[in-house]
Amino acid sequence: MGPHRPGAAPATGSAAGWQCTGISWSGGRPAIGWYGLGRGQRGSPLTYGQRLAFVAGGGRHCLGVRRAGKRTPCPAGRTVPGRAGSAQCPECAGLDRSFSVAADTNAADPRPYRVYLAWFGPGMVKVGITAEERGSVRLLEQGAVTWTWLGRGPLMAARRTEELLRAALGVPDRIAYARKRAVRAGLPAEAERAREVAELYARAAALEGWPESLERLGCAVTDHAGPFGLAGLPVPARVVRELVPGAGVVGVLVGAAGPDLHFADGLVVDTRLLAGWELGAAPAGAVTDAPLAAIAPPGEAGGQEGLF
C-alpha cells in the first residue's frame, strides 16, 4: 500500500519518503492519506473486498502540524512511540493545542458550527460540535453509526448548547474507541437505532435554556451502516497494538468506521497507529505479524483513548 497518484492504482512498491497520515473520509468514503516532504498530500481510496498487505518502514516520525488543510513538517523530525494514539511529538502537539477549538484555545473562530447527537452503540451516545463547513465528516471520523443535527450557530453558542445538553441528557463528552469497536458487529436494527436517536432528540428539544443565537434544526436521522460496511461485519477479535519496523499486516478489508479498518478474519487496525510510518508493499506470502491484542467483549472494553 502506498500513495495514490491521480489516474493510477495505489502503488505496489515501496512508499519511501511518503508518511502515512491515517484514514480520511470524503464523500462518505474512506481513504488512506499520505504526506511527502516537498511533495504535498495524497490519498489512496479504500474499497471493501480489496486485499491490503503492507509492512512498516524503519521508524515512526512526527507528522508536524496540519492547519487550514496544509501540513507544516516537524522541524526536528522527531520519532514517535509506536503505541501513541497521535503521530505528533510533544512540541508539535502543543502547537496544535495552542490554536484549537477542541482544546478551547480558539474561541474567536468566526465560522458557524453545528451541534450533533451521535449514537455509537447501545448506551453509547454523545453530544458534540463541528464546523458547519465540514458537513458530516466529523461523524464519520468518530465512527458514529446513527446521528442527527440539533442546531447551528456561532461557536460559543454551540459550545454552551453542547454543555447544556450533555448535562441534561446525562451523556459523556468522550467514548473510547475500544468500546465502539467491541459492539460494532452486533448492533440493533437500523429502525431501533433511529428510534433511540429520535427519542433523545425530542428530550433535547424540550429542554429550556438553549442560547438565543443558536438556530434549532429539525430531527433528520442519518445512518452510516452503508458507508462503514457494517452488514455482515465479522466480530472483532484482535486489534493491532502497535507497528514495529518490518512488521506487516495482511488481509481482506471488509469495513471501516472512524479510524478503524476491519478485516475479514476479525482483525482491526486503528489507523491512528499507522500515521507517521512509511508503509511499503508486503512481499508475496507475507502474513500479519504486527503485535496484536485481544479485543475485550462488549461491556468489558473501556479506557479513554484520546480526545474523542
N, C-alpha and C positions, 0 to 999 in steps of 0.2 A: 504494500500500500504506500503510495507516495502522492505528491502534489498533482492535482488535476490541471491539465492545460486545456484551455478552451478548444473544443473541436477534437480532442483526443481522449482516449481512455485513460484512467488512472495509471500512473507509471508502474511498471512491474520490476524495475531495477531499484538501485539504491536511491534513497531520498536524501543523499548527502547534502548538507547545507540548508535543508528545509526542516524547521522545527514544527512539530505538531502543536496546534493550539486548542485541540479538543473538538467537541461537537458544536455545530451551529445549526440553527433552524431558519429556513427561509421558504416562504410559500407553503408552509406546513410539512416540509420535507427535511430530513436530516442530512448533514454533510460533515466531513472531517476537514478542519481548517489547517492551513499551513502558513508559516511565515519564513521568508528567506531574507536575510540581511541584504539590503540593496536591491531586492527583487520584489518586495511587497508581499501581498497576501493572496492566497488561492484557496480553492476548496475542491474536495473530492466527494461528489454526491454519493449517497448510500442507497442501495436498493435491497429490499428484503428478499432473501433467497440467494444472495450472492455469497461467494466464499471469500473470506478475509484471511490473510496469512501474512503476518509481519513480525519482525524482530526489532528489538531496541538497539540503538547505537551505543556509543561509548559513554554517554553520561547525560544527565538531565540538567538543563540550564535555564536560568531565569528568562522569561519572555518579555521582561520590561513592562512598560505601561501602555495601555491602549486607551485612547481618548478621542472622541469625535470621529471614530472609525479608522483612526490611524494609530500605528504602533511605534513607540519610541523604544529602541533596544536598551537593555540593561547596560549601563556604561562600563561595568566591571565584568560582565559575562559570568556572574556567579553561578555556582551549582545549587541545585535544589534537592532536598531529600526525596527519595523515591516514594515514600508514603504520604507526603504532604498533599493536601487537597488543592493547593494553589501552586502554580508554577511561577511564583514570584519570590525573589529574595526579600528579606525584611525591609530593605531600603525602598525598593520599588513598590512593595505593598503599602508602605507608609505614605508614599507619594500618592498612590491611588486613593487612600482613605482621606487624604487632605482635601480632596475635591470630589466628594461622593454624596449622592442623595441617600444611598443606603446607610451610610455612616453619619448622616445628618450634618455633613460639613459643606453642603452646597444648598443652603436654604433659599438662596436668591434665584434659583433656577426659574426662568420665566415661562418655561414650557407648560402646557396643560397636562394634567395627569389624570389617570383613571384608577378607580378603586374597584377591586375584583373580589369575588368569593370563589375559592378553589377547593375542589374535593379530590383527594388522592386515594381514598380507600375508606372502609367503614371506620367511623370515629376519627378520621384524619381530614380536617377542614381548616383552612386558614383564610384570613383576610389580608390583602396586600395592595400595593400600588405599583403602577408602571407608567412611564411616559407615554402619552397618547400616541405619539408618532411611531412607537414600536408595535402597536397593534397587539396581537395575541402572542407574540414571540416569547414574552416573559412566562406565560403559562406553559408553553411547550418546553422551555428551558427548565422549569421546575418539575416537569412531569405531572402536571395537573390533568387528571383523567376527565373530569367534568367541571364546568365553571360558568359563571355569568358575571357581567359587569354590574356594578352597583351605582356608580356615579362618576362625574368628571368635573374638574375644576383646577384652580391654582394648587401648586404643590403643598403649601401649608394647610389648605382646607382639606386636601386629600389625605394628608398625614393625620390631621385631627379626626377625620372620619374613620380612618383605619383604626386608630386607638380607641375611639368610642365603640365601634362595632366589635372589636376584639374583646374588650372588657365585657360588653353586654351579652355577647353570644358565648363567652367562655371558650374561645378558640385561641390556640397559640400563635405566635408570630413565626415560629420555625418548626419544621417537621423533618426529622433526619431522613436522608435518602435510604438508609438501611431499612427503615420502617416501610417506606414507599415501595421499594423493590420486593420486599418479602411477600406482599399481598397482591402484586400486580397480575399474577396468573389465575387468581381465583376471586375476581371481583363480582359483585352483584350485577344483574342485568342492567342494560342502559336505562330502561324506564325507571328502575328503582333508584339509580344514581341521580337521574334528573329530578325525581320527586323529592329526594333529600335536599338537593341544592335549591329547588324552588321553595321548599318549606323554610329553609334558612334565610332565603332572600326575603320572604314575607315577614319573618321575625325582624330582620334588619330594617326593612322599610317602615315598620310600625314604630320604631324607636324615635324618641324625641331627642333633640339636641344636635341634629345634623347642621353643619355650618351653612349659612345662607348662601355663600358663594359657590357651594357645590351643587351642580345640576344632577338631580337623580335620574337614573337610567332604568328603563323597564327590564324586567326579567327576560332574558333570552339565553336559555341554557345551551351550551355547546359541549360536545363530547369528542374526545381525542382518541378513542379506541382505534379508529381507522389510521390516522397518522402514526400512531405508536405501534401498530401491528399487534394489538392485544388478542385478537381472535386466535385461539389455539396456541397461545404463548406457553411454552413449557415452564414448569415450576422451576424458579431459580434455585439452583443447588449450590453453586460455587461462585465466588467473585475473585477477580484478580486483586491481590493485596497490594502489589507494587510491581513495577518493572525494574529489572536489573540489566546491566549490559549483556547483550546476547540472548536475553530471554525472549521467547516467542509466544504468540497467540495465533491459533489456527481454528477456524470453524465456519459454520454457515450462519450468517446474520438473519435473524427472523423478526426482530423488533428493536425499537429504540424508544426510550422515554426519558425526558430530562437529559442528564449526561450519560445515561446507561445504554450500553449496547447489549442486546440479548441474543444468545446463540442457541442453535438447535439442541445442543447437548446439555442445556441448563446453565451454561457458563454466562456470567455477567461481567462486562468490562466497564468500569467507571472511567469515562474518557477524560475526566479531570486528571487522572493519573498518567494519561498518555501525553498530556501537554508538557512541552519543554523537551521532549525526546525527539531525536531524529530516528524515524522508523523506515526500515528497509524491507523489501520483499523476503519472505521466509523461503529457504531452499526446499526443493522437492522432498517430500517425505517428512517434513517438519511436523511436530505436534506441539500442543500447548505445554510449555514448561516454565512459564512465569509462576512465581509464588502465589498460591491460592489460599482462600479461607472459605470455610463452610458458611452458607447463609442461614441465619437463625430463622426458625419458623415464625409465622405471624404471632405477634404478642410477646415475643422474646427479643426481637430486634429493637435496638434503642441506641442512645448516644447521639449527640449532636455532631454533624459532620460539616461544619462550615456555616456561613452566614445564612444561607437559605437551603 
